[in-house]
Amino acid sequence: MDSNPICSASGDLLFGHLEASDRRWFADQLQAVCQPPSTRNLYLTYSLIGRKFEGKPVIPADAPGHGLQLPGGGAVSVRDLGRVYLLCEVLRENPEYFIPAITKLIQVADTGELITFLRFLSFLPRAGEFRQAAVEALRTNIAPVFEAIAMDNPYPKTYFNEQQWNQMYLKAAFMGLDLLRIHGIDERANGPLARIISDYAHERWAASRKVDPLIWQPVAKFISGPLLGDVQRLLASSEPAEQKAGFLCALQSGDPQATQWAQDHELYKTFIKNPYTWKDINN
């Protein structure tokens, strides 16, 4: 079977930060898991990695020979990388056997183990096989677990259906998370989500509560009917960030009326000289 490049990169990075004795231990454990394939040994090794590599130094994002696009562009612990490499290797070795085993493993994993799995899920071979585990993370009341799948993670963009994507986006907004850290907002924008965002905003406004201006990013392509009124309200807001959000929605909408509002707005001249994006809304 061809080697998965992410498996190879994670292995190179991991073994480059282990002592010789730890490398031997890991190789022995991997052999015990795969030859013959053993669910029991997989569970045991996944758990033992947490204790074996506890306190090992964190590998910085700019480590030489990194070769990996880490979630959030940040550092990774040896413990987490060890778990990722283990799952990569067993899936490369025998996917048909280990996909059900890993599915069960995640069902009984502790919070830390689950967070590692979710953060690096898109790295795994046959990652789409684990969509249900990712969807279950959307329903959790444990914030770090939800953030592991929703924030800085390319997996939902690729594998979630429309309903799952919308649920994730709205829950992130409700939790007050940084929506800019969600991958694929423009690509996954859809009409039902735009209407739900409008309804959500109206509920907040009716209760005299603020709405994060960034929530409107997926709305631009679907502005019509009542959403035109939302754009008007944003453009007339006394809050600069809301004005900017309304302006970008109007300008990107393709709706003649909304486009005209954008061109008539005082922000237009500023925008022509110094264009900005959704990343600049709060600046």
N, C-alpha and C positions, 0 to 999 in steps of 0.2 A: 504494500500500500504506500502511496506517495506520502512523503512527510508534509505535515501541515506547517507552513512557514511561521505561524504564530507559536505553535508548539516548540519549534526549533529556537525561535527568538527568546521565548520565555525560559526555555531550558538553559540556553547560553547565559542569560542574565542571572538566573538562579545559581547555577553551578560556579559562576564567576565570583559569587559572594559567599561561598561555603568553604569551610575547612575540608581537608581531604577526608577526615573521618565522617563528616556529615554527608559528603558526596557518596561515600560507600554505603552509609546507612540508607540514604534515599534510593540508591540503585537496588539495594537488596529488598527494600520494601516494595518497590515497583515490580520487581520480578515475582515477589510473593503474591501480589495482586493479580498479575496477568498470566502466570504460568504455573498451574492452570488458572483460568479466570475465577476470582473468588470475591463474592459480594462482601463476605465477612471481613476479609483482609482490606478491601477498599474502605469500608467504614472505619476500621481500626486505624488505618494509615492516615486517612483524612483528619481524624481526631488527634492522632499522635503528632502530626505536623504542627498543630497549634502549640503543644507543649514543648516539642523538640526545638522549635525555632523561636520560642518566646524570648524576647529581649535581644534578638539579633538586630543589627542595624537596619534602618530603613534605606532603601535604594533610591537615591534622588532621581528626579525626572531627567536631569541632564547627565546621567551616568554614561560613560563611554560605551559605545556599542549597544545602546539601549534597544533600538529597533522596534519598540512597541509604542503604540498610541494609548497611553494609560488613561483611564477614566478621569476627566477633569484636568488632564495633563500633569497630574501631580506625581508624588513619590509612591512607592509601593513597598510594603514590608516583605521580608524574606518569607515569613509565614504565609502571607496571602499568595505570593508568587509560587510557593511550593504547592499549595492546594490547586492553583490554576494549572500548573504543569502536570500534576498528577492526573487531573481530570482530562486534560488534553491527551496525555499519553494513553490512558486506558481507552478513550474513545477512538483514538487512532488505531490502537491495537485490535480492538474487538467491539465495534460500536453496537452490534446487535445484542450482545450480552450486557454491555455496561450502560446502555441508555436506560433500561428499566431499573438497574441498580442505582444509578445516579438520581433518578427520579425519586426513588424511595429514600435515598440518602438525604435529599433536600427536605423531604417531608419531616424528618426527625432531627434535622440539624439545629444546633443552638443558634442564637441570634447572630453571633459573630461569624459563624460558618456560613450562615445564609447570606449575610451581607457580602461576604467575599464572593460567593457563587454568583449573586446577582450583578455585582459591579463588573465582573469579568465574563459574564455570560456570553457576550458576543464574540469572545475569543475562541470559544469551544468549537470543535468540529461538530457538525449536525446540530448547531445551536437552536434551530427552529423546533427541534423535538422537545425543548424544555419551555415552550411558550406558556403552558398552563401554570408552571411554577412562578413565572414572571407575572402572570395575571393575578395569581393569588397574592402577590406582594402589594398589588394595588389596594387590596381590601384590608390590609393590616392597620392596626392602630399604633404600631411601633414606627415612629417617624424615621429613624435611620434605615429601617428596612425599605420603606417606601422610597426614600431618597436614593437608595442604592440602585433601584431600577429606573427611577424617573429622572434623576439629575446626572448630567454628563455621561449619559449612557446611550450608545447608538442602537441598542437592541429594540426598544419600542418602535422606533422609526421604521425598522425593517420588518418586524414580525407581528406587531399588534394590528388587529383589524380596526375599523373606524370607531366602533363603540368603545373598545378597550383604550384606544388612543385618547378619545374624548374624555373618558373617565379619568385617565391619568392627568391630563392637562388641567381639568377643572379642579381636581383634588389638590394639585400642586398650587393652584391659585388660591384655593380656599385655605390652604395651610400657610400662605404667605411666603412661599418659596420663591427663589429667583428664577423667573420663567425663562430668562435668557440661557439658562443652563440646560434647557430641554433641547435635544437634538431634533432637527427636521420639522420645525414649526411651519415653515412655509410650504414644504412638500406635503405635509399631512393635514393642512388646512382643509376644511370641508364645510358645506352649507349647514348641516345640523349643528355643528360646533358653533358656528357664527350665531345662530339663533339662540342657542343655549347661553352663550356668553352675554347676549343682549338681555335675556330674561334674568340672568344672574345679576347683571349690572342694575337693572330696574329694581330688583328686590333690595339691593344694597342702597340705592339712592332713596328709595321709599323709606328706608330705616335711617336715613341721614348718615350713612356709612360710606367710607371712601372705597373706590375701586382702583386696583393697581392698573395704571395706564398700560403696562406691558401686556395685559390680558387681551388687548384688542388686536394684537399682531395677526392672528389667523383670520380676521374678519374682513380685511380689505377687499378680497376677491369676490365677496358675497354681499356687498352692500346694495340693498334695494329695500323698498317698503319701509317698515319701522326702523330698520338700521340706518336709513338716511337721517332720521330724527336723532339717533344716537350720535352720529357724526356731527350734526349741527350743535348738539349740546357740548360735545368735547371741544369743538372749535371755539365756542363762546365761553369756555371755562376760564375762571380766574387763575387756575393752576397751570403753570407753564408746561409741565409734563403731560397733562391731559390735552392741552392745545396741540402739542407736538404729535401725540398719538392720533388725535382726530385729523390732523393735517396729513400724516402719512397714510392713514386709512383712505382719506378722500383722494389723495394724489395717486395712490396705487390701485384704486377701485376699478377704473375703467368706466365708471358711471358718469355720463356727461354732466349731470347736475353737481355731483360731488366733486368732480374735477374742477368745475368752475368755482366752487366754493374755495377749493385749495388755492387756485390761482388768484382769487380776490383777497385772500387772507394776508395779513401783515407778515406772516412767516414766510411767504413765498419768496420775497426779495432776499431775505436772509438765507433761505434754503438754496437759492440759485448760486449765491456766492460761496456758501459753506454747507454743502449737502451733509445730511446726517442720516443715520439708520436707527432701527429700534434699539440698538445698543447704546445710543446716545440720548435716549428719551429723558433720562433723569439727570442729565448733565446741564 
